[in-house]
Amino acid sequence: MKLVTAIIKPFRLDDVRDALARIGIQGMTVTEVKGFGRQKGHTELYRGAEYVVDFLPKVKLEVAISEELLDQALEAISDAAKTGKIGDGKIFVYNLGQVIRIRTGETGEDAI
């Protein structure tokens, strides 16, 4: 089992969710976050004054999946989140040692 964490642009979330649903992934956790990578923010003009926006709004998507769906999920996220411009985001993959569904007590892949 794997935990896939993707940091993406907020306006790409619906496309990523739909792409994951098409390959059979049903559940996910979404968090609004702020951060920056290589682009290191940008400057904006507000009422004639220029200011630096260091932390850009992003969305963090977390999905627990089986090993069999990993490659499909990574491809679906990458394709749906890609705009071809700087700041498209990153995908991180972690090993999951154990998963427990609280309501039923199911463990492992049955809990996903």
All heavy atoms as an XYZ file, in Angstrom:
864
protein
N       0.837     -1.175      0.000
C       0.000      0.000      0.000
C       0.884      1.240      0.000
O       1.947      1.246      0.590
C      -0.897      0.007      1.230
C      -1.905     -1.110      1.262
S      -2.848     -1.119      2.790
C      -1.575     -1.343      3.997
N       0.387      2.263     -0.655
C       1.136      3.503     -0.789
C       0.250      4.687     -0.426
O      -0.966      4.640     -0.591
C       1.621      3.698     -2.229
C       2.521      2.598     -2.743
C       3.870      2.643     -2.104
C       4.787      1.591     -2.722
N       6.092      1.598     -2.103
N       0.889      5.740      0.063
C       0.224      7.019      0.273
C       0.816      7.979     -0.746
O       2.014      8.238     -0.741
C       0.442      7.548      1.692
C      -0.176      8.916      1.965
C      -1.703      8.846      1.877
C       0.248      9.433      3.327
N      -0.020      8.480     -1.633
C       0.408      9.426     -2.653
C      -0.038     10.812     -2.207
O      -1.218     11.041     -1.944
C      -0.201      9.078     -4.030
C       0.166     10.132     -5.057
C       0.266      7.701     -4.475
N       0.915     11.723     -2.097
C       0.641     13.109     -1.750
C       1.035     13.967     -2.940
O       2.166     13.898     -3.404
C       1.447     13.538     -0.503
O       1.096     12.691      0.584
C       1.164     14.980     -0.133
N       0.087     14.751     -3.420
C       0.350     15.627     -4.564
C       0.061     17.065     -4.162
O      -0.969     17.347     -3.547
C      -0.520     15.235     -5.748
N       0.985     17.957     -4.491
C       0.797     19.388     -4.301
C       0.542     19.964     -5.688
O       1.418     19.885     -6.556
C       2.039     20.054     -3.666
C       2.494     19.313     -2.410
C       1.781     21.526     -3.400
C       1.523     19.319     -1.272
N      -0.658     20.516     -5.903
C      -1.039     20.970     -7.238
C      -1.648     22.370     -7.185
O      -1.948     22.882     -6.102
C      -2.047     19.991     -7.890
C      -3.338     19.905     -7.069
C      -1.418     18.621     -8.076
C      -4.441     19.099     -7.719
N      -1.849     22.952     -8.364
C      -2.527     24.243     -8.447
C      -4.010     24.036     -8.139
O      -4.607     23.044     -8.587
C      -2.356     24.837     -9.842
C      -0.930     25.253    -10.134
C      -0.806     25.869    -11.510
C       0.614     26.376    -11.721
N       0.772     27.061    -13.011
N      -4.613     24.956     -7.383
C      -6.012     24.764     -6.962
C      -7.004     24.563     -8.107
O      -7.919     23.749     -7.997
C      -6.327     26.044     -6.190
C      -5.010     26.549     -5.728
C      -4.025     26.147     -6.793
N      -6.825     25.254     -9.217
C      -7.804     25.151    -10.295
C      -7.712     23.832    -11.059
O      -8.574     23.539    -11.894
C      -7.691     26.345    -11.250
C      -6.419     26.413    -12.042
C      -6.321     25.785    -13.278
C      -5.319     27.098    -11.550
C      -5.154     25.852    -14.015
C      -4.148     27.171    -12.288
C      -4.063     26.540    -13.520
N      -6.719     23.003    -10.764
C      -6.580     21.692    -11.406
C      -7.204     20.567    -10.575
O      -7.229     19.413    -11.002
C      -5.110     21.371    -11.666
C      -4.361     22.367    -12.535
C      -4.979     22.601    -13.878
N      -4.951     21.384    -14.667
C      -5.437     21.274    -15.892
N      -6.009     22.300    -16.460
N      -5.367     20.152    -16.539
N      -7.716     20.880     -9.392
C      -8.222     19.851     -8.481
C      -9.351     19.028     -9.096
O      -9.342     17.802     -9.008
C      -8.690     20.483     -7.168
C      -9.315     19.523     -6.156
C      -8.335     18.428     -5.763
C      -9.799     20.276     -4.940
N     -10.333     19.665     -9.720
C     -11.454     18.917    -10.294
C     -10.987     17.959    -11.382
O     -11.472     16.827    -11.466
C     -12.508     19.873    -10.851
C     -13.275     20.586     -9.754
O     -13.333     20.051     -8.620
O     -13.810     21.679    -10.019
N     -10.035     18.392    -12.198
C      -9.510     17.523    -13.252
C      -8.785     16.316    -12.664
O      -8.931     15.193    -13.155
C      -8.556     18.305    -14.166
C      -9.270     19.401    -14.943
O     -10.467     19.247    -15.228
O      -8.619     20.419    -15.249
N      -8.011     16.541    -11.612
C      -7.284     15.437    -10.964
C      -8.266     14.476    -10.311
O      -8.144     13.254    -10.445
C      -6.258     15.979     -9.944
C      -5.651     14.844     -9.137
C      -5.169     16.771    -10.658
N      -9.261     15.013     -9.616
C     -10.265     14.160     -8.966
C     -10.986     13.297    -10.000
O     -11.180     12.098     -9.789
C     -11.264     15.022     -8.198
C     -12.286     14.175     -7.440
C     -13.327     15.025     -6.770
N     -14.052     15.748     -7.818
C     -14.659     16.907     -7.635
N     -14.601     17.501     -6.476
N     -15.300     17.488     -8.618
N     -11.378     13.889    -11.131
C     -12.063     13.133    -12.174
C     -11.158     12.061    -12.772
O     -11.603     10.945    -13.048
C     -12.553     14.078    -13.275
C     -13.654     15.011    -12.793
O     -14.269     14.738    -11.745
O     -13.884     16.036    -13.472
N      -9.881     12.381    -12.981
C      -8.929     11.413    -13.543
C      -8.745     10.226    -12.593
O      -8.681      9.074    -13.040
C      -7.595     12.090    -13.823
N      -8.674     10.492    -11.298
C      -8.531      9.404    -10.328
C      -9.804      8.567    -10.245
O      -9.746      7.342    -10.111
C      -8.159      9.962     -8.952
C      -6.741     10.535     -8.847
C      -6.542     11.218     -7.505
C      -5.704      9.446     -9.054
N     -10.954      9.195    -10.346
C     -12.225      8.458    -10.313
C     -12.338      7.524    -11.511
O     -12.866      6.412    -11.384
C     -13.390      9.434    -10.278
N     -11.829      7.946    -12.658
C     -11.889      7.110    -13.872
C     -11.094      5.818    -13.722
O     -11.421      4.820    -14.358
C     -11.391      7.881    -15.090
C     -12.431      8.822    -15.671
C     -12.041      9.309    -17.054
N     -10.836     10.129    -17.061
C     -10.806     11.444    -16.818
N     -11.910     12.087    -16.535
N      -9.675     12.104    -16.855
N     -10.044      5.818    -12.889
C      -9.267      4.572    -12.724
C      -9.709      3.792    -11.490
O      -9.099      2.796    -11.135
C      -7.748      4.850    -12.687
C      -7.354      5.709    -11.498
C      -7.278      5.438    -13.990
C      -5.855      5.801    -11.286
N     -10.761      4.255    -10.813
C     -11.342      3.496     -9.712
C     -10.946      3.926     -8.316
O     -11.243      3.231     -7.353
N     -10.280      5.055     -8.187
C      -9.917      5.547     -6.853
C     -11.069      6.383     -6.325
O     -11.494      7.343     -6.960
C      -8.604      6.342     -6.904
C      -7.470      5.390     -7.280
C      -8.333      7.031     -5.574
C      -6.140      6.043     -7.471
N     -11.576      6.001     -5.146
C     -12.798      6.599     -4.643
C     -12.583      7.682     -3.602
O     -13.300      8.665     -3.575
C     -13.688      5.514     -4.039
C     -14.090      4.468     -5.051
C     -14.811      3.318     -4.402
O     -14.824      3.184     -3.193
N     -15.408      2.467     -5.216
N     -11.627      7.511     -2.715
C     -11.480      8.440     -1.610
C     -10.185      9.218     -1.662
O      -9.190      8.759     -2.217
N     -10.222     10.413     -1.100
C      -9.030     11.250     -1.024
C      -9.245     12.307      0.039
O     -10.368     12.583      0.429
C      -8.720     11.891     -2.376
C      -9.772     12.844     -2.867
S      -9.484     13.432     -4.539
C      -9.698     11.950     -5.467
N      -8.146     12.881      0.478
C      -8.179     13.993      1.417
C      -7.564     15.196      0.728
O      -6.504     15.083      0.111
C      -7.380     13.661      2.699
O      -7.955     12.498      3.295
C      -7.423     14.811      3.688
N      -8.242     16.333      0.818
C      -7.773     17.551      0.166
C      -7.612     18.639      1.222
O      -8.497     18.846      2.047
C      -8.765     18.013     -0.919
C      -8.325     19.323     -1.538
C      -8.924     16.941     -1.986
N      -6.467     19.306      1.187
C      -6.168     20.389      2.119
C      -5.689     21.599      1.334
O      -4.870     21.462      0.434
C      -5.047     19.968      3.101
O      -5.366     18.699      3.662
C      -4.880     20.979      4.208
N      -6.203     22.774      1.681
C      -5.690     23.999      1.080
C      -4.415     24.378      1.815
O      -4.411     24.473      3.048
C      -6.714     25.124      1.187
C      -7.941     24.887      0.332
C      -8.947     26.020      0.438
O      -8.648     27.055      1.059
O     -10.048     25.842     -0.105
N      -3.343     24.572      1.072
C      -2.043     24.890      1.662
C      -1.427     26.072      0.923
O      -1.925     26.495     -0.120
C      -1.086     23.673      1.621
C      -1.618     22.531      2.467
C      -0.843     23.211      0.200
N      -0.345     26.586      1.462
C       0.425     27.629      0.798
C       1.879     27.210      0.798
O       2.346     26.570      1.731
C       0.286     28.966      1.529
C      -1.086     29.567      1.410
C      -1.131     30.922      2.053
C      -2.504     31.524      1.879
N      -2.527     32.918      2.260
N       2.592     27.585     -0.243
C       4.003     27.233     -0.303
C       4.648     27.791     -1.542
O       4.022     28.506     -2.319
N       5.913     27.451     -1.701
C       6.625     27.848     -2.910
C       7.741     26.860     -3.166
O       8.198     26.169     -2.275
C       7.172     29.281     -2.818
C       8.257     29.454     -1.792
C       9.583     29.297     -2.149
C       7.945     29.786     -0.491
C      10.590     29.457     -1.212
C       8.936     29.954      0.455
C      10.268     29.791      0.092
N       8.137     26.803     -4.408
C       9.248     25.954     -4.825
C      10.284     26.812     -5.507
O      10.666     27.865     -5.002
N      10.664     26.398     -6.683
C      11.681     27.132     -7.420
C      11.228     28.517     -7.845
O      12.044     29.409     -8.017
C      12.089     26.354     -8.666
C      12.880     25.131     -8.328
C      13.359     24.456     -9.584
N      14.029     23.215     -9.234
C      14.226     22.235    -10.078
N      13.809     22.328    -11.320
N      14.841     21.153     -9.689
N       9.905     28.700     -8.032
C       9.460     30.011     -8.494
C       9.582     31.079     -7.417
O       9.589     32.258     -7.713
C       8.027     29.950     -9.035
C       6.953     29.965     -7.971
C       6.354     28.614     -7.692
O       7.035     27.610     -7.678
N       5.073     28.594     -7.456
N       9.670     30.667     -6.145
C       9.890     31.573     -5.011
C       8.905     32.742     -4.986
O       9.248     33.864     -4.672
C      11.317     32.108     -5.030
C      12.343     31.010     -4.815
C      13.727     31.577     -4.656
C      14.720     30.520     -4.335
N      15.033     29.619     -5.404
N       7.663     32.484     -5.306
C       6.632     33.516     -5.243
C       6.725     34.478     -6.410
O       7.393     34.233     -7.397
N       6.046     35.601     -6.276
C       6.045     36.611     -7.326
C       5.642     37.957     -6.726
O       5.215     38.033     -5.583
C       5.091     36.214     -8.459
C       3.661     36.123     -8.026
N       3.144     35.006     -7.399
C       2.653     37.009     -8.111
C       1.874     35.210     -7.123
N       1.543     36.413     -7.541
N       5.768     39.013     -7.498
C       5.367     40.334     -7.031
C       4.031     40.709     -7.653
O       3.728     40.316     -8.786
C       6.414     41.411     -7.391
O       6.581     41.419     -8.800
C       7.734     41.132     -6.720
N       3.207     41.424     -6.896
C       1.921     41.898     -7.381
C       1.800     43.381     -7.089
O       2.476     43.912     -6.204
C       0.776     41.135     -6.708
C       0.648     39.713     -7.182
C      -0.614     39.032     -6.675
O      -1.453     39.701     -6.036
O      -0.747     37.828     -6.918
N       0.912     44.028     -7.821
C       0.667     45.447     -7.646
C      -0.713     45.621     -7.037
O      -1.696     45.083     -7.544
C       0.745     46.152     -9.007
C       0.903     47.647     -9.012
C       2.189     48.051     -8.307
C       0.921     48.163    -10.437
N      -0.801     46.317     -5.910
C      -2.080     46.549     -5.245
C      -2.164     48.011     -4.847
O      -1.354     48.492     -4.053
C      -2.224     45.638     -4.022
C      -3.511     45.835     -3.267
C      -4.715     45.399     -3.804
C      -3.520     46.456     -2.029
C      -5.896     45.575     -3.132
C      -4.702     46.643     -1.342
C      -5.892     46.206     -1.892
O      -7.070     46.391     -1.215
N      -3.128     48.721     -5.405
C      -3.320     50.144     -5.129
C      -2.041     50.945     -5.297
O      -1.678     51.768     -4.455
C      -3.906     50.358     -3.745
C      -5.308     49.811     -3.621
C      -5.925     50.214     -2.321
N      -7.293     49.714     -2.264
C      -8.119     49.965     -1.294
N      -7.744     50.707     -0.271
N      -9.334     49.480     -1.312
N      -1.323     50.638     -6.355
C      -0.118     51.379     -6.676
C       1.129     50.943     -5.930
O       2.217     51.426     -6.208
N       0.978     50.050     -4.974
C       2.135     49.579     -4.209
C       2.474     48.149     -4.639
O       1.588     47.318     -4.806
C       1.854     49.610     -2.712
N       3.748     47.906     -4.815
C       4.205     46.579     -5.200
C       4.550     45.790     -3.946
O       5.179     46.309     -3.036
C       5.439     46.704     -6.098
C       5.831     45.408     -6.754
C       6.969     45.604     -7.742
O       6.705     45.974     -8.889
O       8.125     45.377     -7.318
N       4.107     44.540     -3.888
C       4.464     43.694     -2.755
C       4.755     42.283     -3.234
O       4.326     41.877     -4.305
C       3.367     43.708     -1.679
C       2.062     43.080     -2.089
C       1.761     41.774     -1.724
C       1.126     43.782     -2.838
C       0.562     41.196     -2.100
C      -0.068     43.210     -3.218
C      -0.339     41.917     -2.839
O      -1.520     41.335     -3.222
N       5.497     41.554     -2.417
C       5.939     40.209     -2.772
C       4.995     39.182     -2.159
O       4.679     39.251     -0.970
C       7.382     39.956     -2.279
C       7.814     38.524     -2.572
C       8.337     40.947     -2.920
N       4.535     38.259     -2.982
C       3.732     37.134     -2.506
C       4.686     35.947     -2.411
O       5.052     35.352     -3.432
C       2.566     36.834     -3.470
C       1.766     35.633     -2.983
C       1.670     38.048     -3.625
N       5.128     35.621     -1.202
C       6.090     34.538     -1.005
C       5.441     33.162     -1.088
O       5.977     32.245     -1.688
C       6.785     34.675      0.349
C       7.746     35.842      0.387
O       8.275     36.207     -0.674
O       7.953     36.396      1.477
N       4.295     33.021     -0.433
C       3.630     31.724     -0.374
C       2.426     31.734     -1.302
O       1.503     32.520     -1.119
C       3.204     31.398      1.059
C       4.370     31.207      1.974
C       4.794     32.236      2.801
C       5.053     30.008      1.996
C       5.875     32.060      3.640
C       6.145     29.827      2.829
C       6.551     30.858      3.656
N       2.441     30.844     -2.275
C       1.367     30.764     -3.263
C       0.337     29.731     -2.832
O       0.678     28.706     -2.236
C       1.956     30.376     -4.621
C       3.017     31.333     -5.157
C       3.647     30.771     -6.418
C       2.411     32.689     -5.421
N      -0.939     29.973     -3.134
C      -1.973     28.996     -2.759
C      -1.832     27.720     -3.577
O      -1.649     27.768     -4.803
C      -3.280     29.718     -3.077
C      -2.921     30.782     -4.037
C      -1.489     31.141     -3.784
N      -1.887     26.597     -2.903
C      -1.809     25.274     -3.534
C      -2.849     24.379     -2.886
O      -3.469     24.734     -1.890
C      -0.422     24.650     -3.338
C       0.734     25.450     -3.903
C       0.780     25.392     -5.395
C       2.004     26.163     -5.887
N       2.120     26.080     -7.329
N      -3.011     23.185     -3.431
C      -3.884     22.173     -2.861
C      -3.046     20.925     -2.627
O      -2.288     20.507     -3.511
C      -5.064     21.856     -3.805
C      -5.855     20.670     -3.301
C      -5.972     23.062     -3.947
N      -3.178     20.353     -1.432
C      -2.493     19.088     -1.131
C      -3.533     17.974     -1.172
O      -4.532     18.019     -0.456
C      -1.817     19.138      0.238
C      -1.104     17.834      0.573
C      -0.160     17.975      1.745
C      -0.883     17.854      3.052
N       0.039     17.732      4.195
N      -3.274     17.005     -2.020
C      -4.171     15.881     -2.224
C      -3.482     14.631     -1.691
O      -2.328     14.370     -2.050
C      -4.438     15.753     -3.725
C      -5.249     14.596     -4.229
C      -6.710     14.850     -3.932
C      -5.047     14.455     -5.719
N      -4.163     13.878     -0.837
C      -3.595     12.646     -0.282
C      -4.511     11.479     -0.623
O      -5.719     11.552     -0.400
C      -3.428     12.760      1.231
C      -2.431     13.835      1.625
C      -2.357     14.044      3.118
O      -3.387     14.406      3.712
O      -1.272     13.830      3.681
N      -3.917     10.407     -1.170
C      -4.678      9.241     -1.590
C      -3.938      7.985     -1.153
O      -2.762      7.816     -1.464
C      -4.851      9.219     -3.128
C      -5.699      8.044     -3.546
C      -5.432     10.508     -3.644
N      -4.616      7.105     -0.435
C      -4.057      5.802     -0.081
C      -4.506      4.816     -1.150
O      -5.706      4.698     -1.431
C      -4.560      5.363      1.288
N      -3.540      4.134     -1.774
C      -3.877      3.236     -2.877
C      -3.089      1.930     -2.781
O      -2.089      1.841     -2.094
C      -3.612      3.896     -4.252
C      -2.142      4.290     -4.387
C      -4.488      5.101     -4.467
C      -1.783      4.781     -5.763
N      -3.564      0.946     -3.523
C      -2.868     -0.338     -3.584
C      -1.706     -0.240     -4.573
O      -1.666      0.648     -5.426
C      -3.837     -1.437     -4.032
O      -4.287     -1.171     -5.343
N      -0.779     -1.157     -4.440
C       0.395     -1.182     -5.321
C      -0.008     -1.308     -6.794
O       0.638     -0.733     -7.662
C       1.301     -2.369     -4.962
C       1.862     -2.332     -3.568
C       3.176     -1.599     -3.470
O       3.784     -1.303     -4.513
O       3.594     -1.319     -2.341
N      -1.095     -2.054     -7.063
C      -1.511     -2.301     -8.442
C      -1.944     -1.015     -9.152
O      -1.786     -0.884    -10.362
C      -2.665     -3.310     -8.502
C      -2.312     -4.699     -8.027
C      -2.366     -4.833     -6.502
O      -3.251     -4.202     -5.880
O      -1.520     -5.544     -5.961
N      -2.512     -0.069     -8.412
C      -3.007      1.168     -9.012
C      -1.986      2.306     -8.992
O      -2.264      3.384     -9.508
C      -4.274      1.630     -8.294
C      -5.537      0.816     -8.530
C      -6.684      1.349     -7.685
C      -5.915      0.824    -10.000
N      -0.820      2.076     -8.407
C       0.145      3.162     -8.207
C       0.550      3.841     -9.516
O       0.447      5.064     -9.640
C       1.388      2.664     -7.468
C       2.459      3.726     -7.219
C       1.917      4.846     -6.339
C       3.692      3.107     -6.603
N       1.000      3.073    -10.483
C       1.468      3.678    -11.739
C       0.350      4.426    -12.452
O       0.554      5.522    -12.971
C       2.071      2.618    -12.656
C       3.395      2.070    -12.121
O       4.057      2.800    -11.356
O       3.746      0.931    -12.455
N      -0.852      3.831    -12.478
C      -1.994      4.494    -13.104
C      -2.338      5.794    -12.387
O      -2.649      6.797    -13.026
C      -3.223      3.588    -13.099
C      -3.156      2.427    -14.050
C      -4.399      1.572    -13.938
O      -4.856      1.273    -12.839
N      -4.959      1.181    -15.075
N      -2.290      5.770    -11.055
C      -2.621      6.960    -10.276
C      -1.604      8.071    -10.507
O      -1.977      9.234    -10.675
C      -2.702      6.617     -8.791
N      -0.330      7.728    -10.525
C       0.708      8.735    -10.755
C       0.562      9.363    -12.139
O       0.693     10.577    -12.298
C       2.095      8.115    -10.587
C       2.436      7.625     -9.184
C       3.809      6.956     -9.174
C       2.370      8.742     -8.173
N       0.267      8.541    -13.125
C       0.076      9.057    -14.480
C      -1.169      9.941    -14.561
O      -1.151     11.001    -15.185
C      -0.031      7.897    -15.467
C      -0.117      8.345    -16.910
C      -0.141      7.173    -17.880
O       0.237      6.054    -17.502
O      -0.554      7.405    -19.034
N      -2.250      9.510    -13.902
C      -3.490     10.288    -13.924
C      -3.296     11.652    -13.266
O      -3.737     12.679    -13.799
C      -4.602      9.513    -13.220
N      -2.621     11.671    -12.118
C      -2.376     12.940    -11.427
C      -1.485     13.839    -12.272
O      -1.777     15.022    -12.454
C      -1.755     12.698    -10.036
C      -2.748     11.991     -9.117
C      -1.304     14.024     -9.412
C      -2.142     11.468     -7.833
N      -0.403     13.282    -12.786
C       0.537     14.072    -13.592
C      -0.136     14.676    -14.814
O       0.019     15.867    -15.099
C       1.712     13.218    -14.049
O       2.480     12.812    -12.952
N      -0.886     13.860    -15.539
C      -1.529     14.342    -16.760
C      -2.588     15.391    -16.465
O      -2.701     16.392    -17.170
C      -2.155     13.179    -17.536
C      -1.121     12.245    -18.138
O       0.074     12.621    -18.185
O      -1.504     11.139    -18.558
N      -3.380     15.183    -15.417
C      -4.475     16.101    -15.111
C      -3.995     17.404    -14.478
O      -4.605     18.451    -14.670
C      -5.480     15.423    -14.189
N      -2.892     17.365    -13.740
C      -2.408     18.557    -13.042
C      -1.466     19.400    -13.891
O      -1.221     20.563    -13.573
C      -1.705     18.154    -11.746
N      -0.958     18.839    -14.968
C       0.069     19.524    -15.759
C      -0.518     20.664    -16.592
O      -1.475     20.476    -17.329
C       0.756     18.521    -16.680
C       1.907     19.099    -17.450
C       2.586     18.022    -18.254
C       3.793     18.573    -18.965
N       4.505     17.531    -19.691
N       0.092     21.839    -16.445
C      -0.244     22.978    -17.296
C       0.932     23.320    -18.201
O       0.783     24.071    -19.147
C      -0.590     24.229    -16.470
O       0.574     24.662    -15.756
C      -1.731     23.964    -15.509
N       2.109     22.806    -17.861
C       3.305     23.113    -18.626
C       3.998     24.373    -18.165
O       4.989     24.796    -18.747
N       3.489     24.976    -17.103
C       4.078     26.204    -16.581
C       4.698     25.947    -15.218
O       4.371     24.971    -14.543
C       3.018     27.293    -16.478
C       2.439     27.648    -17.833
C       1.445     28.753    -17.739
C       0.969     29.082    -19.149
N      -0.373     29.533    -19.213
N       5.558     26.848    -14.800
C       6.221     26.705    -13.509
C       5.179     26.694    -12.394
O       4.155     27.364    -12.468
C       7.256     27.835    -13.305
C       8.167     27.516    -12.137
C       6.581     29.176    -13.143
C       9.428     28.354    -12.115
N       5.421     25.875    -11.378
C       4.511     25.794    -10.242
C       3.432     24.742    -10.373
O       2.470     24.740     -9.613
N       3.576     23.818    -11.335
C       2.573     22.761    -11.498
C       2.495     21.850    -10.285
O       1.451     21.273    -10.016
C       2.869     21.920    -12.740
C       2.285     22.519    -14.001
O       1.496     23.471    -13.901
O       2.622     22.027    -15.091
N       3.574     21.710     -9.526
C       3.510     20.942     -8.292
C       4.441     19.753     -8.253
O       5.303     19.570     -9.102
N       4.218     18.924     -7.245
C       5.054     17.746     -7.007
C       4.160     16.596     -6.547
O       3.077     16.801     -6.017
C       6.065     18.013     -5.895
C       7.027     19.141     -6.153
C       8.403     18.605     -6.417
C       9.473     19.656     -6.531
N       9.189     20.859     -7.217
N       4.669     15.378     -6.731
C       4.006     14.176     -6.227
C       5.002     13.421     -5.374
O       6.142     13.207     -5.784
C       3.523     13.273     -7.381
C       2.539     14.028     -8.276
C       2.883     11.999     -6.826
C       2.152     13.265     -9.530
N       4.571     13.026     -4.177
C       5.402     12.250     -3.254
C       4.714     10.909     -3.011
O       3.492     10.853     -2.869
C       5.567     12.981     -1.917
C       6.105     14.376     -2.065
C       5.240     15.459     -2.107
C       7.463     14.606     -2.168
C       5.722     16.749     -2.247
C       7.955     15.894     -2.309
C       7.079     16.975     -2.347
N       5.499      9.836     -2.936
C       4.957      8.500     -2.691
C       5.604      7.937     -1.436
O       6.830      7.894     -1.330
C       5.213      7.564     -3.900
C       4.643      6.178     -3.630
C       4.632      8.158     -5.181
N       4.765      7.510     -0.498
C       5.232      6.951      0.778
C       4.710      5.523      0.929
O       3.626      5.187      0.449
C       4.692      7.751      1.970
C       4.975      9.221      1.922
C       4.033     10.118      1.426
C       6.171      9.737      2.404
C       4.272     11.476      1.391
C       6.420     11.102      2.379
C       5.467     11.963      1.870
O       5.708     13.315      1.843
N       5.463      4.698      1.637
C       4.985      3.367      1.995
C       4.041      3.485      3.187
O       4.312      4.228      4.126
C       6.146      2.448      2.369
C       6.966      2.057      1.168
O       6.425      1.758      0.112
N       8.273      2.074      1.319
N       2.953      2.721      3.144
C       2.018      2.662      4.265
C       2.225      1.340      4.999
O       2.089      0.279      4.405
C       0.568      2.739      3.774
C       0.036      4.104      3.423
C      -1.400      4.004      2.909
C       0.090      5.018      4.613
N       2.545      1.414      6.267
C       2.751      0.206      7.042
C       1.451     -0.477      7.401
O       1.325     -1.699      7.328
N       0.448      0.305      7.758
C      -0.820     -0.271      8.174
C      -1.927      0.741      7.968
O      -1.736      1.949      8.156
C      -0.755     -0.691      9.643
C      -1.972     -1.418     10.127
C      -1.811     -1.945     11.542
O      -0.879     -1.582     12.241
N      -2.710     -2.791     11.953
N      -3.113      0.242      7.605
C      -4.308      1.061      7.462
C      -5.427      0.370      8.216
O      -5.597     -0.850      8.103
C      -4.709      1.232      5.975
C      -5.981      2.041      5.852
C      -3.587      1.872      5.192
N      -6.194      1.131      8.986
C      -7.322      0.577      9.738
C      -8.552      1.439      9.479
O      -8.510      2.653      9.653
C      -7.036      0.549     11.253
C      -5.793     -0.281     11.546
C      -8.248      0.018     12.019
C      -5.290     -0.147     12.971
N      -9.645      0.803      9.057
C     -10.914      1.512      8.924
C     -11.565      1.516     10.309
O     -11.869      0.461     10.862
C     -11.827      0.839      7.911
C     -13.125      1.607      7.682
C     -14.026      0.886      6.705
N     -13.287      0.509      5.521
C     -13.525      0.971      4.299
N     -14.498      1.829      4.107
N     -12.805      0.565      3.276
N     -11.749      2.679     10.863
C     -12.229      2.811     12.239
C     -13.617      2.195     12.416
O     -13.868      1.472     13.389
C     -12.218      4.278     12.680
C     -10.772      4.789     12.715
C     -12.896      4.462     14.032
C     -10.636      6.277     12.939
N     -14.525      2.449     11.491
C     -15.911      1.991     11.635
C     -16.028      0.476     11.719
O     -16.754     -0.057     12.559
C     -16.762      2.507     10.461
C     -18.214      2.058     10.505
C     -19.014      2.646      9.352
N     -18.437      2.345      8.048
C     -18.719      1.248      7.336
N     -19.538      0.354      7.799
N     -18.151      1.081      6.151
N     -15.292     -0.249     10.854
C     -15.455     -1.705     10.772
C     -14.302     -2.496     11.370
O     -14.433     -3.696     11.584
C     -15.604     -2.133      9.295
O     -14.394     -1.784      8.601
C     -16.804     -1.465      8.651
N     -13.170     -1.837     11.577
C     -12.002     -2.556     12.058
C     -11.218     -3.258     10.965
O     -10.238     -3.953     11.254
N     -11.624     -3.100      9.715
C     -10.893     -3.715      8.597
C      -9.478     -3.158      8.569
O      -9.242     -2.003      8.919
C     -11.575     -3.399      7.268
C     -12.937     -4.042      7.106
C     -13.643     -3.534      5.865
O     -13.994     -2.337      5.846
O     -13.823     -4.324      4.922
N      -8.545     -3.997      8.120
C      -7.153     -3.563      8.050
C      -6.598     -3.833      6.662
O      -7.177     -4.554      5.870
C      -6.287     -4.309      9.093
O      -6.349     -5.710      8.833
C      -6.756     -4.015     10.508
N      -5.436     -3.245      6.397
C      -4.744     -3.461      5.129
C      -5.516     -2.875      3.960
O      -6.215     -1.871      4.081
N      -5.411     -3.543      2.805
C      -6.055     -3.050      1.588
C      -7.570     -3.064      1.692
O      -8.252     -2.311      0.992
C      -5.562     -3.823      0.371
C      -4.117     -3.502      0.062
C      -3.704     -3.901     -1.340
O      -4.582     -4.145     -2.196
O      -2.496     -3.961     -1.572
N      -8.134     -3.916      2.546
C      -9.582     -3.915      2.747
C     -10.067     -2.601      3.342
O     -11.208     -2.208      3.147
C     -10.000     -5.064      3.662
C      -9.776     -6.434      3.036
O      -9.774     -6.505      1.788
O      -9.617     -7.415      3.782
N      -9.204     -1.928      4.066
C      -9.572     -0.664      4.705
C      -9.530      0.511      3.745
O     -10.079      1.569      4.023
C      -8.648     -0.392      5.893
N      -8.862      0.330      2.613
C      -8.785      1.409      1.613
C     -10.039      1.377      0.843
O     -10.846      1.871      0.505
C      -7.582      1.247      0.679
C      -6.308      1.332      1.475
C      -7.591      2.291     -0.411
C      -5.056      1.104      0.658
